[in-house]
Amino acid sequence: MAEVAAPADAGGHEGATIFRSIGELAELCGHYCWVERRLFEVTGSRASRPLGEPGVGGSGAGDAEVRVVLSQMSARHGFFAAQWRDRLPVRAGVEAEALVVPPPGPFGQALDLIESGPGLAHVLGGLVTEVLPRLVEHYDRHLAQASPVSEAPVRAVLEWAAVSTGREIRVAGLLLHRLVPGGEGARSVGDFGALVQRLFGGPTDSFPGARAS
């Protein structure tokens, strides 16, 4: 069982250090790897989909810009998926790849919905307004509670991924604001984001083991 130094603050990131067992840490890293890998797939799939699908606000130039951003996002999330895969704890009799499974909850369903979005703006909007902020929230919370001794390699990826994904959210958000500043296009993207939000059922969710039990 994990030894908990003190109860974590469930209201924010200022929780006390949590000393997790190897099994608990493996579970978290496996979930992170799965989410990053799925983000790699979703962004890469939509960036490379053949031309001819609905455009961003009716703009072919906008489509091209969003494709570039999604392609860049795919490369980054593929990189972080590999980082999490490399940090899965080695356990006797346990195949590392078997640990890479979706976290309980709506992350998988939300990413499936986003991948099927009707336009590239919907895909990008769903990611940067609903999924990626929640992922950063999980990374920040885990980082605040992770032991600087026993989880040093994990902390390095948490900090790196949180900063990178936060920058990604800002850049993509500015692009969306420029391409769909208002009108029917913005309403359509907003309505799609609301569908994704309803899957989560609240502002944030927690990966198992991210908080003290």
C-alpha positions in Angstrom: 0.0 0.0 0.0 1.1 3.6 -0.6 2.3 5.5 2.4 0.7 9.0 2.5 2.7 11.6 4.4 -0.4 13.8 5.0 -3.9 14.2 3.6 -3.8 15.9 0.2 -5.7 19.2 -0.3 -8.6 18.1 -2.5 -9.4 21.7 -3.3 -6.3 22.6 -5.2 -2.7 21.7 -6.1 -1.2 22.3 -2.7 -1.5 18.7 -1.5 1.1 17.1 0.8 3.6 14.7 -0.8 2.1 11.3 -1.5 4.5 8.3 -1.4 3.0 5.9 -4.0 3.7 2.2 -4.3 5.3 0.9 -7.5 1.9 -0.5 -8.6 0.1 2.8 -8.1 2.8 4.7 -10.0 2.7 2.2 -12.8 -1.1 2.6 -13.1 -0.8 6.4 -13.4 2.1 6.3 -15.9 0.1 3.8 -17.9 -2.9 6.0 -18.0 -0.8 9.0 -19.0 0.8 7.0 -21.7 -2.5 5.9 -23.1 -4.0 9.5 -23.1 -0.9 10.9 -24.8 -0.9 8.1 -27.4 -4.5 8.7 -28.1 -4.0 12.4 -28.5 -1.2 11.6 -31.0 -3.6 9.4 -33.0 -6.5 11.9 -32.9 -4.5 14.9 -34.0 -2.5 13.0 -36.5 -5.6 11.4 -38.1 -7.4 14.7 -38.5 -4.2 16.5 -39.7 -3.7 14.0 -42.5 -7.3 13.3 -43.5 -7.9 13.9 -47.2 -9.1 17.3 -48.3 -12.7 17.9 -49.0 -14.2 17.8 -45.4 -16.0 20.9 -44.0 -13.7 23.8 -43.6 -12.9 26.1 -40.7 -15.4 28.9 -41.0 -15.6 28.1 -44.7 -11.9 29.0 -45.2 -9.6 26.7 -47.0 -6.6 28.7 -45.8 -7.9 28.2 -42.2 -8.0 24.4 -42.8 -4.4 24.5 -43.8 -3.3 26.4 -40.7 -5.3 24.1 -38.4 -3.8 21.0 -40.1 -0.3 22.4 -39.4 -1.1 23.0 -35.8 -2.7 19.5 -35.4 0.3 17.9 -37.0 2.6 19.7 -34.6 0.4 18.6 -31.7 0.6 15.1 -32.9 4.4 15.0 -32.9 4.5 16.5 -29.3 2.0 14.1 -27.9 3.7 11.1 -29.6 6.9 12.2 -27.9 5.3 12.4 -24.5 3.6 9.0 -25.0 7.1 7.6 -25.5 8.4 9.4 -22.4 5.6 7.8 -20.3 6.2 4.4 -21.8 9.9 4.6 -20.9 8.9 5.5 -17.3 6.6 2.6 -16.6 8.1 0.8 -13.6 9.6 -2.6 -14.4 7.7 -5.3 -12.4 8.3 -9.0 -12.5 5.7 -10.9 -14.5 4.0 -7.7 -15.8 4.3 -6.7 -19.4 4.8 -3.0 -19.6 2.5 -2.5 -22.6 -0.3 -4.2 -20.6 -0.2 -1.2 -18.2 -1.1 1.2 -21.1 -4.8 1.4 -20.7 -7.4 4.2 -20.7 -8.1 5.8 -17.3 -11.6 5.1 -15.9 -13.9 7.9 -16.8 -14.7 9.9 -20.0 -11.3 10.7 -21.5 -11.5 7.9 -24.1 -15.1 8.7 -25.0 -14.3 12.4 -25.3 -11.4 11.8 -27.6 -13.5 9.5 -29.8 -16.1 12.2 -30.1 -13.5 14.8 -30.9 -11.9 12.6 -33.6 -15.3 12.4 -35.3 -15.9 16.2 -35.1 -17.5 17.7 -38.2 -14.7 20.2 -39.0 -11.1 20.9 -38.0 -12.1 23.9 -35.9 -14.4 21.6 -33.9 -11.5 19.1 -33.3 -9.1 21.8 -32.2 -11.7 23.6 -30.1 -12.7 20.4 -28.3 -9.1 19.6 -27.5 -8.0 23.0 -26.3 -11.1 24.0 -24.3 -12.0 20.6 -22.8 -9.5 17.8 -23.0 -6.1 19.4 -22.8 -6.9 21.7 -19.8 -8.0 18.7 -17.8 -4.8 16.8 -18.7 -2.7 19.8 -17.5 -4.8 19.8 -14.3 -3.9 16.2 -13.7 -0.3 16.7 -14.4 -0.1 19.8 -12.1 -1.8 18.0 -9.3 0.4 15.0 -9.5 3.5 17.2 -9.7 2.5 19.0 -6.6 2.1 15.8 -4.7 4.9 13.7 -6.2 7.9 12.8 -4.0 11.0 14.6 -5.3 13.1 11.5 -4.4 11.1 8.4 -5.4 9.3 10.0 -8.4 12.1 12.2 -9.8 12.0 10.8 -13.3 8.2 11.0 -13.3 8.3 14.6 -12.0 10.6 15.6 -14.9 8.0 14.5 -17.5 5.1 15.9 -15.6 6.6 19.4 -15.5 7.8 19.2 -19.1 4.4 17.9 -20.4 2.4 20.5 -18.4 4.4 23.4 -19.7 4.4 22.2 -23.3 0.6 21.4 -23.2 -0.2 24.7 -21.6 1.7 26.5 -24.4 -0.1 24.4 -26.9 -3.5 25.4 -25.5 -2.6 29.1 -25.7 -1.3 29.0 -29.3 -4.2 26.9 -30.6 -6.7 29.1 -28.7 -5.3 32.2 -30.5 -5.6 30.5 -33.8 -9.2 29.5 -33.2 -10.1 33.0 -32.0 -8.7 34.4 -35.3 -10.3 31.9 -37.6 -13.8 31.7 -36.0 -14.1 35.0 -34.1 -17.9 34.9 -34.0 -21.1 34.2 -35.8 -22.5 30.8 -36.8 -19.1 29.2 -37.0 -18.2 30.1 -33.5 -21.6 28.9 -32.2 -21.1 25.6 -33.9 -17.6 25.1 -32.4 -19.0 26.1 -29.0 -21.9 23.7 -29.2 -19.5 20.9 -30.1 -17.3 21.8 -27.1 -20.4 21.7 -24.9 -21.1 18.1 -26.0 -17.5 17.2 -25.0 -17.9 19.0 -21.7 -21.1 17.1 -20.9 -19.2 13.8 -21.2 -17.0 14.9 -18.3 -19.9 16.0 -16.2 -18.0 18.7 -14.4 -15.0 21.0 -14.5 -12.3 18.4 -13.8 -11.9 14.7 -13.1 -9.1 12.8 -11.4 -7.0 9.9 -12.6 -7.0 7.1 -10.1 -4.2 7.5 -7.6 -3.7 11.2 -8.4 -5.2 12.1 -5.0 -4.8 10.4 -1.6 -7.5 7.9 -0.9 
